[in-house]
């Protein structure tokens, strides 16, 4: 199926997956990208018996959301999908952990999370309760996902990234 529109790129970071799930992750990513997705799986130092991999991709805007959706639902999978902004389209980051489920944030050209005005205004209604206001802002920024994923991200520092280009 050929897609038209703005092209973008991003990365799938699989932070932890059981060995048995690895081929299913490759199949799901490949089905979205219309190409064979062969990940270079390495042991995840932060979690014994789990594996990690990264795959860079190019494709039409919206591919990041489709990838995150394709990987969603596997309870033992920790992952992030990024999509860079492109002409007329915001970038995005999708984070998933078994305990928290999925979080989505819009990102700017520098990779910063962009918090919508209504979320900030909602948090500000708790200005007289600083702890509650901080909690609301942490939710808007996806802090719990960052906290849970950080040890897995760090364990992958220096791992090579493979590129996969969408065909069609």
Phi, psi and omega in degrees: 000115179281139180241145178245170179113189183294142177260147179217184177215167181190190182222140169260119175252107173267107184279327176201135178209140173294151182310317183296337182273341185306312179295330179291323176297315179299317180297315182297315179295316180298325180292327177286319185274357183053039179204157177291125179255107180250106181275151174263091185282132176230155178300144178268107183300334182280349183210107180303143178072008176245161184233159181226158177196160175227146178216120175274146184221159169231147180178184180291154175307138182101350180297323180302316179296319179293322177294314180299320178294321181294331181269347184291145174106346176270111190293339182261018186249130171247127181206163170223145174235131176245150173222125180286149175295152176218177184310114177081004183223133176288157172277173180207160173223130177243126179240140180223135171228155179300324183279325188259343185080212187254145175231137176238139175222143170285143178233151178271185184295344179261000180089006178282141175291133177256120181263123181298150182307318182295327177292320178294316179298321179296318178294322182293339177295348179252026181301331179280356176233083186306322180295320179292318179298317177299317179301314181296320178290322176300320176298316182295330181269351181074032184302320181299322178293316178300316181299317182286326184274340187305314178299330180282326176295313183299321181296340181264004182301133177087001180280136181294149180250136178259146179257139174227127181255134178290136176262143177090000000 
